[in-house]
Structures are given as C-alpha cells and as structure tokens.
Amino acid sequence: MAFLADALSRVKPSATIAVTQKARELKAQGRDVIGLGAGEPDFDTPDNIKDAAVEAIRRGETKYPPVSGISELRKAIAAKFKRENNLDYTPEQTIVGTGGKQILFNAFMATLNAGDEVIIPRPYWVSYPEMVAICGGTSVFAETSIDNGFKLTAEALEKVITPKTKWLLMNSPSNPSGAAYTEAELRAIADVLLKHPHVWTLTDDMYEHLTYGDFVFKTIAEVEPKLYERTLTMNGVSKAYAMTGWRIGYAAGPIALIKAMDMIQGQQTSGACTIAQWAAVEALNGPQDFVAKNKDIFQGRRDLVVSMLNQAKGISCPVPEGAFYVYPSCAELIGKKTQGGKVIETDEDFVSALLEQEGVAVVHGSAFGLGPNFRISYATSEALLEEACSRIQRFTASLL
C-alpha cells in the first residue's frame, strides 16, 4: 500500500511559483536576473490599511475569529457587492477565506463528486485544474485563441457542456492573459447557461479593479440576475489593495453553498487571521483613491511592455484589457536555434533559453494550458520592464 495519496499523482507543482523560486536561486548565485513571473503588485499596502491592523492588535483582536469571518468584514463584503456590482447579498451569504485559493478549493470540495466536470477556458490560472483534481473532479477545457482575445465564446462553451458539468469557472480579467469580458460577451455566455440549469458558475473577479481605458467591469450574476442562485462570486483584497501577503479572499453566493464551505473550513483552517480581516475591513470601507492611481501606473507599464514586445522579432503581443499580465505568442520562433545550437521546440524551451542567455524569468504558456505563448507580469518598475524587454528583443534577434 502506497503511503502518499493517489490524488497527488494527478497534481502538478505550480509553474509560477517554480519560476519565481528559480529566479531567486539564480540571484543568490550572483546572476543578474529580472523576475517577471510573480503575480503580485510591487506597491506597498496603503498606510491606512496597515494602521487598521495595528489598531486591531492594540485592541486585542487576536483571538479565534468565526469560521466564515468577523461580522464587520462580512458586512463590508456585502456592502462592496451592492456598491460596486449591484448584487444584493446578506452578510450571511458571504464567507472569508485565507486567500482566494482557499475560497476556490472549499467551493470545489463542497460540491464535486467523482466524475463531476468543471469547465475551464484555456489559458487558465495554473491552480484551477489542480484544485479540481485534488477534489476528485474532472477539468474540461474550453478553447480560446489569440484571435478572439483569449475569451470564451458562447459557441465554445456550448460544445463542452455535458450532463456531468457542475461548474463553469470564469476569470475576468484573466490570469494569465489579461483578457476581460464585456457585458455583451457575458450576456452571450449567460444565455448558454440559462439553457443548462444544472451548470453553476464560479467567477474569479480578483482583478476586478485593474481594467484599463474605457473598459467597464461586469460580473456574470450582475449581467444575468437569473444566474444569481447558481453563482459563487469570488474576490479578494490581494491585487487591488496590494495585500497579497495578508491572505484574505472572500465570496458570496447561495446560503446552502456558503454553509457547506463554512463546514469544510471549520475542519480545515477555521477563520482567517483576525488581524488581516480587520485590515480588509479598512481596505473595503476606507479611501479608494489610491486604486485609480495604481491602475494608471499599471496601464503605463502595460503599454510599454506591449509596444516593446511587438518590436521583438517573432513575438506577437495582444493588448490585454486588465490584470497586470501580457500573454504574447512566440509561435514564429518555434524551430529556431539559440547561438549555442539548442533548438526551440516548445514555449518551455523558449523561456528556459531566455532565462539562461539573458537572465529574464517568465512563465511558459503551456503551464497555463495554451501555447506557444509566455506570460509576463508587469507588476514591477518601468525601468526593470524596459530592461527586460530590451533583453527579450536581443534574445529573439539572436535566434538562428
């Protein structure tokens, strides 16, 4: 009898974490490495949020919290959904977890049985199919392409729905592509879902506040109220509020599902860190002006990276609507050789050679289910991004 669980054979390590760790190791060895793999803002958490955490400590808010979250935060979450998304949830319909990952994991653990299918559009965040696998479900991938902006279409969705489908997992704006769905695009998807009442929607809105230009963010239960009773709307404070290390995610949905997730969390971690929860209360209820300022900085970085990558030989980079990633294609470079004679056969070969030759760490697209592409996080300074893109230009020009 094997000691380790069979489920582990279905799970792969996180490629984004692996790239970040590799970059750290090379830097420790003295290499000049620019790491563009991490998915977190380089901004500091705003002072008012940090102050709220300090005040919570001084008040003695250091005991076990309720499993689903302190009442003040659940009220703030319900108010946020009403204020920003036109969604009416009571605090009892909300739940707080230790980051968005725990919310997703608990939702799948609470609902998936062996053979249940979860539709995931490609490209996808690396953790989605691994979570589904751990929870005993089966990932079914819906195809997108660079030509349609890496967005799921109604036609592609209809093709993959079966009687075993339990969830459609949506992520807008997307990690890794930055693609974001317009109201009209969500409307078309909702029309398909209305024809299949057994399919629920889990919408990962973590990058909601990071959209650019005239784009207007919408979430699917807002676009189609008839889906409200079978939608779990997930969000968190990590990206918009530069609070990745505080580990606070949250969601709202039907009370029966929230109670089931609460039961699982009660046997798993119990409530999220009390101090971080009080900081999240301030994040949601406090001043929001810095969000727009940070977004403007991100947009400038996006425009710089897209422009420079499209000047790199053999690279094609679409302009994403949101998040802080670009997902360029390196298809024209497949089959080329490095100066050392190594053939670039895959996008993983491309990013490995780029790291070795130029010291730029990015994540290969096949890790996200769609290649030959690679993901760049532009959540770092313009100076570093300009240098990194110059190195990418130099690298692609050197290929034979």
N, C-alpha and C positions, 0 to 999 in steps of 0.2 A: 504493500500500500504506500503510495507516494505521500510524503509529508506535506508538500505545498498543494494548495487548492488547484483544481483543474482550471478554474476561471483565469488564473494567471497566464495560462497558455494562450488565451485569447486577447491579451492586453499587451500593447507596446509602450515603451517609455515615451515620455513627452519629448518631441523633437525640438521644441522651442526652448525647453529647459536645458536640453543637451547642448544646443548651440551656445547658449549663454554661458554654461559651465565651461565649454571648450575655450571660449574667448577669455574667460577668467584665467584658465590654466596657462594659456599662451602668454597672457600679460604677465603672469607671475614668473614666467621663464625669461622675461625681458623682451618679448616680441612687441612690436608696435601694432596693436590690433584695435580696430574700430568695431565695436559690437553693435550690430543693428538687429539683434534677434529678440530683445526683451520687449514685452508688451506692456510697458508701464510708463506713465508720464514722467518726465525729468523735473517737473515742477515740485516744489515743496508743498506739503499740506498747509493751507492757509492758517494764519495765526489764530483767528477766532475759533477755528475748529480744534486746534491744539490746546487753546486756553480752556475750552469746554471740557476737554479730557482731564486737564489738571484740576479744574474746579470739582469735577466728579470724584477724583481721588481724594481731594481735601474734604469733601462732604461724606466720605466713607462709602461711596458707591462701589464697593469692592466685594460684595457677596455674590452668591449664585443668583443669576437672573432667571426669570421664567424661560422655559424652553423656547417658546416662539418669539421671545423678545420683550424688552421692557415696554410698558404700555405707552410711554411717551414717544418711543420710536415708532411703534405700530400706528399710533395716531398720526405722526408726521408722515409716514409712508402713505397712509390713506389720503391725507391732505395733498401730498405730492401728486398722486394719481389723479385726483379730482382737478387740481390746479393745472397740471401740465398735459394730461392725457384725456380729460373728460370722461374718466372712468370712476364710477361710484363703488367703492369698497368700504366696508366697515373695518375697523381695526382687527376684528376677529377673523377677517378674511385674509389677513396678511401674516407673513412669517419672516423671521430674520435668521440668517444662517451665517456660518463662518466663511464668508466669501460666496460669490456666485456659484462656484463649483459645488458647494455643499447643497445649495438650493436645487441645482440640476440633478445631482446624484440622488437626493432624497425623493424628488419627484419620480424619477425612474424606479427607484427601489420600491416606492409605494404603489406603483401601477403595473410594472412589467412582469409578465409570466413567460415561461419558456415558449418561444415561437412568436411572441408579440413583436411587431415590426415598428421601427421608428424611422421615418423618412428624414434624411439629412441631405440638403443640397450640397454639391461639391462646388468650390472648395469649402472646407469646413474647419472650424477650430479643432485642433488635434485631439482634444479631450472628449469631444462628443461621442464618437463611436466606441471609445474605450469605456466610457461610463455605461453606455448601453450594454456592452459585452459583460462587464462586471455584474450588472443587474439581471443578466440572463436573457436580454432581448436580442433582436437581430437588427442591425443597421441596414437600411435600404437607401442607396444613394441616388438622388435625382440629379440629372446632368444640367450643367450650365456651361457657358463658354465665354471667352473674352469678347466675342462678337455681340453677345447680349448683356454685356456688363457684369457677367458672373451672377446673374439673377435668375431665380427660379421662375419659370413661366407656368401659366395655368395648364398648358398642354403637357409639359414635362411632369407636373405634379399628377395629373390625371393618369398618366401611364404607369405610375409606380404604386398607386393606392390599391390595396388588396383587402379582402375580408380580415386579414390579420393585422392591418395597420392600426396602431394605437395612437401614435403621436406624429405630428409634423413639427420638426424643430426648426424655427426661424431665427436668424441672427441679422439684425439690421440696426445700424451699419455693421458690416461684416468684418470679423477677423477670420481670414487673412486679407480679403480683397478690398475692404473699404466700401463695398457696394451697399447702397441703401435703397429701400423700396419706396416709391412714391405712393400716394394714396390710390391712384388708379391701378398701379401694379398690385397692391394689396387687395384691392377690390376684386380683381380678376382671380386671385388665389382664393379669396373668401367665397366667391361664387362656386368654385370647385368644392370647397369644404362643406358648403351647405348641402351639396348633393350626397355627402357621405357622413351622416350624423354620428358614426362610430369613431371618427377621427378627431382627436383633440389636438390643440395647438399649444406648444411651449415656445414662447417668444422671448429670446435673449436680447434685451434692449440696453445692454451695458454701455454702449457707446452713443446712447440717445443724444446727448448734448454736444457731440462732436460731429456736426454736419456743417457743410460749407456752402458759400454762395447763397443762392435763393432757395436752397432745399428746405422743405418743411417736413419735419419728422412726424410720422404717424405710427401707431401700433395697431395690430390687426383687430383687437377687440373694440377699439375706438372706431375703426372704419366700418366694422360689421357687428353691431350690438347683438345680433342673433348668435354670435360665437362666444359671447361673454361667459355662458355657463359651461363651456368646454375649452377654456383658455386659461393657462397659467402665464401671467405676465411677470417676467423676472427682470430685475435691475440691480443696481448696487452703487456704492459711492466710490469705487476704486478709480475709475477713469476720469470722470468729470471733476472730481474733488481731489484728485491726486492723493488717494488714500489706499493704495494697493496693499501696503503692509498692515493696515488696520483690520483687514479681513472681515468686511461687512457686506453681505449680499442680502437681497430681500425679494419677495414675490407676493403677488396677490392672486387669488383665484377662488373657486367654489369651496365652501366651508368644509365639505367632506374630504376633499383632497388636502386642504391645509391641516386638518386634524390628523390625517394619516401621516403626513410629513412630520408633524409635531411628534407623533408617537415614535417614529423612527429616530428622529433627532434626540429624543429623550433617552433612548438607549445607546446613542452613538456618542455625542459630544455634550449633550444638554445645551444650554443657551450660549450664544456668542459672548465674547469678552464684554463685560459690563461697561468698562471704561470706553472701549471703542464704540459701543452703542450710544453712549451719551455724546461722543464726538459726532456720530452720524446724525443725531437729532439736530445738532447745530448746523451740520452741513445742509440738511434738507430745509430747515426753518430759517437759517441765517441769511446774510447777504449773498447774492448770487452774481454780483458784478464781475468778479474775477473769472467766472466761467467763460463769458464772452471774450475777455481779454486773452485768456489762454487759447481759446478757439482761433482767434485771429493769428496768433503766433503759429499754431499748428497749420493753418491754411497757407501761411507764407512758406513754411517748410515743405508742405506737400507740393506746392507749385515749383519750388526749387528742385526737389527730387525728381518730379515727373519730367521737367524740362531737361535736366542733365541726363537722365536715363534714356530719354528718347534721342539724345545725341550720341549715345554709346552704340557702337557698331553691333548690329544683330539683336538689339534689345527693343522691345515694343512695350510701352508702359501706358495703360489707360489712366484716365483721371478719376480717382475714386470720389464718391460723394461724402464720405465720412470716415470715422475712426482715425487712426494715425499709422496706417499701413498703405503701401503700394504693393501690387502683385504683378510685376512685369513678366512677360514671356521671354524665354531665351531659346525658343524653338529653332531660330535660324542658326544658332551656334552648336546645335547637336551635330556630332560628326566632325567638328573641328578638333585641332590638336593644340595643346599647350606648347610653349617653347621647349619644354622638357620632353615632348613626344607623347604625352598622355592624351588619349582620345576622350573627348567629352561625349559620353554615350547617354547620359541622363542629367536631369537637373541637379541630382545629388552630386554627380561628378563635377558639375559646373561650380556649385557653391564650395566644394572641397578644394578645388583648384584655386578659386578666388581667395579663399582664406590662406592657403599655403603661399600663393605667389604675391598677394597684395595686402594680406592682413585685414580683410574685410569679412566680418562674420554675418551671414544672412541665413535664412532657413529655406531649404529646398521645397518646392511646391508639392512634390509627391507626398510629403508628410501631411499635407492638407487635402490630399485626395485628388489633386488636379495638377498636372504638369504638361510640358516642361515649363515651369514658372519658378519664381522665388519670391519670398516675402521680405520686404524691408520695413522695419519700424522707424518712422521718422520722429520718434519721441526723444530727440536729442538736439544739441545745438546746431545752428545753421553752419557754423564753422566746421564741425565734425562731419555733417552731412555733405557739405561741399567737397571736403577732402575725400570722403568715402566714394562719392560719385565720380570724382576725378580718377580715383584708383580703379573703379569699375570700367570707366572709359578706356583707361590704359590697358587693363586686362583684356577686354574684348578686342581691342585693336591689335593685340599681340597674338591672338589665336590664328593658327595657320589653316 
